Amino acid sequence: MTKIQKGHNKFFIKEQGEMIAEITYEPLNDEQIDVNHTYVSERLRGQGIAEQLVDHVVELAREEGKKIVPTCWYVEVRLNRNEKYQDVLAK
């Protein structure tokens, strides 16, 4: 499988020109980003791909000193349920 790549306001995996996984975000202001969409193709589900995408966005937020406002339901659940993400979760 292809590795996760960074695009404009997203991280993604493309295979043979097809988008098979992605997570998208938008800057809200200088301190926050809105993570608004996560997609993993059916054939890749259950392999931890979505969590890897979340980890990439979390790493970006940490590097840029920003907090995440999760409007994507998956990201919201993931960040709220895991202690390792609390430092980047906007309160």
Buried (B, 14 or more C-beta within 10 A) or exposed (E): EEEBEEEEBBBBBEEEEEEBBBBBBBEBEEEBBBBBBBBBBEEBEEEEBBBBBBBBBBEBBEEEEBBBBBBBEBBBEBBEEEEEBEEBBBE
